[in-house]
Amino acid sequence: MPTILPIHDADDPRIAAYRDIRERDLVGRQGLFVAEGRVVLAMLVAATGYRAESVLVAAHRLDSVGDLVAPLADDVPVYAAEQPVLDAIAGFPMHRGILAIGRRVDPLSPDALLASLSGDADVLVLSGIANHDNMGGLFRNAAAFGVGAVLLDAECCDPLYRKAIRVSVGGVLKTPYATLARGDDPVALLERHGFAPLALTPGGATTLAEVVPGRRNAVLLGAEGPGLAADLIARARGVRIDMAAGFDSLNVATTGGIVLHHLAAGRHRSTSSS
């Protein structure tokens, strides 16, 4: 059980990583990220690809997080501060009262990540997703529907941004991901590992209802507005979600949730009938 270390001063150098976390997220984190809230802390403690560097808790919440921090190594400091001090450290009112600093450990390359997936699996491939709410929502969906991996292109925002982690409800820490280098060919990579690419686009020749999930599916999603690049759509199976006449716009995270549910439900029906 880690030792609880009281913090009485917002300028204490031991908690420098937590100070003004809104601004720190914008200027870079030196490989670290902020986890916020009980659920996300639980995900961080349980995750195999991440390590908790420290925890900062409102003093009145200590009893409620004892079970969460108990598994941490003895060298992981757990700091406790009264609520006014915690708010001064963060730079805004911290109603959840629970923060942690985490570090990603030994991330896999896109090729190695796909190679690690055996048997039936779905992956999510994201292109140009620059909105942190959408990124968090997509990872939340990925975790909910058992996606094996997420691939990001070089234009995507960082999933470990504090808001993205919070919106994902810790899903970012549950579903493995890797970032493609600029110029990498995602379709060739997917096909090399046996994944059938499905490109979501309003002009897709196939409606989602007609898609029968294969054993290994890759869902390609682009940013709202520009969508996927034409060359990606041309080399994949273009799939559309039918909507009411005169309106063809869905939030990208909503789109991802609909498609991933369709694949997961289709696989479940196939398994049940065999």
C-alpha positions in Angstrom: 0.0 0.0 0.0 1.5 3.3 -1.0 2.2 5.9 1.6 -0.2 8.9 1.7 1.7 12.2 1.5 -0.1 15.3 2.6 0.2 18.5 0.4 -0.5 21.8 2.1 0.8 24.2 -0.5 -0.2 24.5 -4.2 3.3 25.4 -5.0 4.8 22.2 -3.5 7.3 21.0 -6.2 6.3 17.4 -5.7 3.0 18.1 -7.5 4.4 20.3 -10.3 3.0 17.9 -12.9 -0.6 18.6 -11.8 -0.2 22.4 -11.7 -2.5 24.3 -14.1 -3.3 21.0 -16.0 -5.5 22.8 -18.6 -2.6 24.8 -19.9 -0.1 21.9 -19.5 -2.3 19.8 -21.8 -1.9 22.4 -24.5 1.9 22.8 -24.4 3.0 19.2 -24.2 3.3 16.7 -21.4 6.7 15.1 -21.9 5.1 11.7 -22.4 2.8 12.0 -19.4 -0.9 12.4 -19.3 -3.6 13.3 -16.7 -6.3 10.8 -15.6 -9.3 12.3 -13.9 -12.0 10.7 -11.8 -12.5 7.4 -10.0 -13.5 5.3 -13.1 -10.5 6.5 -15.2 -8.1 6.0 -12.2 -9.4 2.4 -12.0 -8.7 1.9 -15.7 -5.2 3.3 -15.3 -4.3 1.1 -12.4 -5.6 -2.0 -14.2 -4.1 -1.2 -17.6 -1.1 -3.2 -18.8 0.2 -0.6 -21.3 0.3 2.3 -18.8 1.9 3.1 -15.5 0.6 5.4 -12.8 3.4 7.8 -11.9 1.5 9.4 -9.0 -2.0 10.1 -7.6 -3.4 13.3 -6.2 -6.7 13.1 -4.2 -8.9 15.5 -2.3 -8.3 14.6 1.4 -12.0 13.9 2.0 -11.9 11.3 -0.8 -9.1 9.2 0.6 -11.3 6.5 2.1 -13.2 6.0 -1.1 -10.1 5.5 -3.2 -8.2 3.2 -0.8 -9.2 0.1 -2.8 -8.0 1.7 -6.1 -4.6 2.8 -4.9 -3.8 -0.4 -2.9 -2.5 -2.3 -5.9 0.0 0.4 -6.8 3.7 -0.2 -6.2 5.1 1.3 -3.0 7.2 3.8 -5.0 4.1 5.4 -6.5 3.3 8.5 -4.4 -0.3 9.2 -3.4 -0.7 12.9 -2.5 -3.7 14.2 -0.5 -4.7 17.8 -0.4 -7.7 19.7 1.1 -10.2 20.8 -1.5 -9.1 24.5 -1.8 -5.5 23.5 -2.2 -6.4 20.9 -4.9 -8.4 23.5 -6.8 -5.5 25.9 -6.6 -3.2 23.2 -8.0 -5.4 22.3 -10.9 -6.3 25.9 -11.7 -10.1 25.2 -11.6 -12.6 23.6 -9.2 -11.9 19.9 -9.1 -15.3 18.4 -8.3 -14.2 14.8 -8.9 -11.3 15.2 -6.4 -9.2 12.5 -8.0 -6.3 13.0 -10.4 -3.4 10.8 -11.5 -0.4 11.2 -13.7 0.2 8.3 -16.1 2.7 7.3 -18.6 2.3 5.1 -21.7 4.7 2.1 -21.6 6.3 0.6 -24.7 3.6 1.3 -27.3 3.6 -1.1 -30.3 4.0 -0.1 -33.9 0.9 -0.3 -36.1 2.3 -3.4 -37.8 3.1 -5.1 -34.5 -0.3 -4.1 -33.0 -2.2 -5.7 -35.9 0.0 -8.8 -35.8 -0.9 -9.2 -32.1 -4.6 -9.7 -33.0 -5.4 -13.3 -33.7 -8.7 -14.8 -34.9 -11.9 -12.8 -35.2 -11.3 -9.1 -34.6 -12.5 -5.6 -35.5 -10.2 -2.6 -35.7 -11.0 1.1 -36.0 -8.9 3.3 -38.4 -9.2 7.1 -37.8 -8.2 9.8 -40.3 -7.9 13.4 -39.4 -9.9 13.2 -36.1 -8.8 16.5 -34.5 -11.7 17.0 -32.0 -10.9 15.7 -28.6 -14.6 15.0 -27.8 -14.9 12.9 -30.9 -11.7 11.1 -30.2 -12.9 10.3 -26.7 -16.3 9.2 -28.0 -14.7 6.9 -30.6 -12.5 5.2 -28.0 -15.5 4.8 -25.7 -17.4 3.0 -28.5 -14.3 0.9 -29.3 -14.1 -0.3 -25.7 -17.8 -0.9 -25.5 -17.9 -3.1 -28.6 -14.7 -5.0 -28.0 -12.5 -3.5 -30.8 -9.1 -5.1 -30.9 -7.1 -2.0 -31.8 -7.4 1.6 -33.1 -5.1 3.0 -35.7 -4.6 6.8 -36.0 -3.2 8.7 -38.9 -0.7 11.5 -38.4 -3.4 14.1 -38.5 -5.4 12.8 -35.5 -5.2 14.5 -32.1 -3.6 12.8 -29.1 -6.0 10.3 -27.5 -4.1 10.9 -24.2 -5.3 14.5 -24.0 -7.1 14.9 -20.7 -10.5 15.7 -22.2 -10.3 12.8 -24.6 -9.5 10.4 -21.8 -12.4 11.8 -19.7 -14.9 11.6 -22.6 -13.8 8.1 -23.3 -14.5 7.1 -19.7 -11.1 5.5 -19.6 -11.7 3.6 -22.9 -8.4 5.1 -24.3 -6.6 3.2 -21.6 -8.4 -0.1 -22.4 -8.2 -0.4 -26.2 -4.7 -0.6 -27.7 -3.8 2.0 -30.3 -0.9 2.9 -32.6 -0.2 5.9 -34.8 0.7 5.6 -38.4 3.6 7.7 -39.8 2.8 10.3 -42.4 2.7 8.6 -45.8 1.9 5.1 -44.4 -0.6 3.1 -46.4 -3.3 2.0 -44.0 -5.2 -0.1 -46.5 -2.1 -2.1 -47.5 -1.3 -2.6 -43.8 -4.8 -3.8 -43.1 -5.0 -6.2 -46.0 -1.6 -7.6 -45.1 -3.0 -8.7 -41.8 -6.2 -10.0 -43.2 -8.6 -7.1 -42.4 -11.3 -6.1 -44.8 -11.5 -2.3 -45.0 -14.9 -0.7 -44.7 -14.8 3.0 -45.6 -17.8 5.0 -44.1 -19.0 7.6 -46.6 -22.4 9.1 -47.5 -21.8 8.1 -51.1 -21.0 4.4 -50.3 -22.3 1.9 -52.8 -23.3 -0.5 -50.0 -25.7 0.3 -47.1 -24.6 -0.8 -43.7 -27.6 -3.1 -43.4 -26.2 -5.1 -46.3 -22.8 -5.6 -44.7 -22.3 -9.2 -43.3 -19.4 -9.0 -40.9 -16.4 -11.0 -41.8 -13.9 -12.5 -39.4 -11.6 -9.5 -39.5 -13.1 -6.1 -40.2 -11.5 -2.6 -40.3 -13.8 0.4 -40.0 -12.3 3.6 -41.6 -13.7 6.9 -40.4 -12.7 10.4 -41.4 -13.2 13.8 -39.9 -16.6 15.5 -40.0 -16.8 17.6 -43.1 -13.9 16.4 -45.3 -14.5 12.7 -44.5 -12.1 10.1 -45.8 -9.7 10.8 -48.7 -11.0 9.7 -52.0 -8.1 7.2 -52.6 -8.9 5.4 -49.3 -12.5 5.1 -50.2 -11.7 3.8 -53.7 -9.5 1.0 -52.3 -12.0 -0.1 -49.6 -15.6 -1.1 -49.6 -17.6 2.1 -49.4 -20.4 1.8 -46.8 -23.2 4.3 -46.1 -25.7 4.6 -43.2 -29.1 5.3 -44.7 -30.8 8.3 -43.1 -33.9 10.4 -43.5 -34.4 12.1 -46.8 -32.7 15.4 -47.1 -30.2 14.9 -44.3 -27.0 12.9 -44.5 -25.0 14.1 -41.5 -24.0 12.1 -38.4 -21.4 12.9 -35.7 -18.4 10.7 -36.4 -18.5 9.1 -32.9 -22.2 8.3 -33.4 -21.3 6.8 -36.8 -18.6 4.7 -35.3 -20.9 3.4 -32.6 -23.6 2.4 -35.1 -21.1 0.5 -37.3 -19.3 -1.2 -34.4 -22.6 -2.4 -32.9 -23.6 -3.7 -36.3 -20.4 -5.7 -36.6 -20.5 -7.0 -33.0 -24.2 -8.0 -33.3 -23.7 -9.7 -36.6 -20.8 -11.7 -35.2 -22.9 -12.7 -32.2 -25.8 -13.9 -34.4 -23.4 -15.9 -36.5 -21.9 -17.5 -33.4 -25.3 -18.3 -31.9 -26.6 -20.0 -35.1 -23.5 -22.1 -35.7 
